[in-house]
Amino acid sequence: MIGEKGKAENMSDWKKYKDHVRETSPIIGNDIDEVEEISAIVGAMIEQRHNLELSQRELAQLCGIPHSSVARIESGKTTPNLSTLLKIFNKLGLSFSVQPTVNISRPIK
C-alpha cells in the first residue's frame, strides 16, 4: 500500500512527465489534457450515479438510452456526444460550467 507521501511523489512524477511530453510533443500533450478532461467528466458522472445508488441499467432507462451506451461511456470505450452527456447529467442532477481557459481579445486563428 502506498502512503500519502508515495502518492504525492507519484502525482509529482506524473505531472513532471506530462510537462516533459508537452515540451517535446505539444500534440501529444494536448491529447493527454483532453483524455484527462474527459476522464474527469465521466468520473463525476460515475461518482454521482453511485451517490444516487443507481445501476448503469437504471440510469440508461431514466435517460432513454441503451444500457450498453452507459457501460461504454463509463469504461472509456467511447466518448459520449454532448447531447447524450447532457441527458445523463440532467438525470443525475449535474450541470456543466463553461469558462475561458485563456485571456484572448480576438478569436484564435
Backbone torsions as a table, in degrees:
resi	resn	phi	psi	omega
1	MET	NA	136.1	-179.4
2	ILE	-90.7	129.1	177.5
3	GLY	-77.0	178.6	-178.7
4	GLU	-60.7	-37.6	179.7
5	LYS	-64.2	-45.9	178.2
6	GLY	-61.4	-37.9	178.6
7	LYS	-64.4	-44.9	179.3
8	ALA	-63.9	-39.9	178.8
9	GLU	-64.5	-41.6	178.5
10	ASN	-62.9	-41.1	178.5
11	MET	-63.0	-42.1	179.1
12	SER	-63.4	-42.4	178.9
13	ASP	-63.0	-42.2	179.5
14	TRP	-64.4	-42.9	179.0
15	LYS	-63.4	-43.2	178.8
16	LYS	-62.2	-41.6	179.6
17	TYR	-63.3	-45.8	179.3
18	LYS	-61.5	-42.5	178.0
19	ASP	-60.8	-41.6	178.0
20	HIS	-62.3	-44.9	179.8
21	VAL	-62.6	-43.5	179.1
22	ARG	-59.2	-38.9	180.0
23	GLU	-70.3	-40.3	-175.7
24	THR	-87.1	-28.7	-179.2
25	SER	-148.4	88.5	-178.4
26	PRO	-57.1	-33.1	-179.9
27	ILE	-65.2	-46.7	178.5
28	ILE	-67.2	-36.7	175.7
29	GLY	-58.9	-41.5	176.7
30	ASN	-64.9	-37.9	177.5
31	ASP	-62.3	-42.4	177.9
32	ILE	-60.8	-45.0	179.2
33	ASP	-60.1	-43.7	-179.2
34	GLU	-63.0	-44.5	179.2
35	VAL	-62.3	-41.7	179.2
36	GLU	-65.2	-38.2	178.8
37	GLU	-66.1	-44.3	178.1
38	ILE	-63.8	-42.0	179.2
39	SER	-60.5	-39.9	179.0
40	ALA	-65.5	-40.2	179.4
41	ILE	-65.7	-48.6	-179.5
42	VAL	-66.4	-37.3	177.4
43	GLY	-60.5	-41.2	177.6
44	ALA	-64.4	-38.9	178.4
45	MET	-62.4	-47.6	-179.3
46	ILE	-63.4	-45.5	-179.3
47	GLU	-59.4	-44.8	-179.5
48	GLN	-68.1	-38.0	177.1
49	ARG	-60.4	-42.6	177.7
50	HIS	-65.3	-42.9	179.1
51	ASN	-59.0	-34.8	179.7
52	LEU	-86.7	0.1	179.6
53	GLU	55.7	44.8	176.8
54	LEU	-104.3	141.3	171.7
55	SER	-82.1	166.4	175.7
56	GLN	-59.7	-40.8	-179.3
57	ARG	-62.9	-43.4	179.0
58	GLU	-63.9	-42.6	178.5
59	LEU	-62.5	-43.7	178.8
60	ALA	-59.1	-43.3	179.0
61	GLN	-63.2	-43.2	178.1
62	LEU	-59.9	-35.8	-176.1
63	CYS	-88.7	-12.5	-177.4
64	GLY	71.4	33.2	178.0
65	ILE	-125.6	160.8	179.3
66	PRO	-64.3	145.2	175.9
67	HIS	-57.0	-38.0	-178.8
68	SER	-60.9	-30.4	178.3
69	SER	-65.5	-45.8	178.8
70	VAL	-62.8	-44.2	-179.2
71	ALA	-62.1	-42.7	-179.6
72	ARG	-67.7	-38.5	178.1
73	ILE	-64.1	-48.5	-176.7
74	GLU	-67.4	-28.9	-179.9
75	SER	-86.2	-6.3	179.9
76	GLY	81.8	10.7	-179.4
77	LYS	-78.2	-17.1	177.2
78	THR	-145.5	151.6	174.6
79	THR	-99.6	122.6	-176.3
80	PRO	-69.9	148.8	172.7
81	ASN	-78.4	164.9	-173.3
82	LEU	-60.7	-41.4	-177.6
83	SER	-64.5	-38.9	177.3
84	THR	-66.4	-43.9	179.4
85	LEU	-61.8	-40.9	177.8
86	LEU	-64.2	-40.5	176.4
87	LYS	-58.3	-48.4	-177.5
88	ILE	-64.9	-48.8	-179.2
89	PHE	-61.2	-39.3	178.6
90	ASN	-59.3	-47.5	-179.0
91	LYS	-69.4	-24.7	178.7
92	LEU	-89.6	-4.2	-178.9
93	GLY	75.8	26.3	178.6
94	LEU	-106.8	158.6	176.7
95	SER	-136.9	161.5	175.8
96	PHE	-98.2	153.9	174.7
97	SER	-128.7	133.6	179.0
98	VAL	-114.9	129.0	178.8
99	GLN	-146.1	151.6	179.7
100	PRO	-64.1	144.6	177.3
101	THR	-99.0	-19.8	176.9
102	VAL	-141.7	155.9	175.7
103	ASN	-85.9	114.7	177.6
104	ILE	-132.2	145.6	179.6
105	SER	-101.6	-20.4	178.9
106	ARG	-134.2	153.9	177.3
107	PRO	-58.1	143.2	176.9
108	ILE	-73.4	132.9	179.8
109	LYS	-100.1	NA	NA
